Amino acid sequence: MQKNTHLGYYIYRGHVYVWTCNAGQKSGRKEGIEATKLENARKLLTMKVLTHEQISEAVGLPLEKIEELALEINIEK
């Protein structure tokens, strides 16, 4: 059995409700967030409106990763 992680809580009508998730759920959530960042970076690169630095800042990925993606999809600076 995996250990649950406490994410937060709220009180409604005198009852306390606690949000938890296990390690697998937490890992899956992180992977989903990373995949979304990569997808957004690819879309911004193909639009050719922003610089690599601006895309890096906008999506929260390192500049090196943006430059890798640009090479993969043949987008120049």
Secondary structure, DSSP 8 states (H G I E B T S, - for coil): ---EEEEEEEEETTEEEEEEEEHHHHHHHHHHHHHHHHHHHHHHHHHT-S-HHHHHHHHT--HHHHHHHHHHTT---
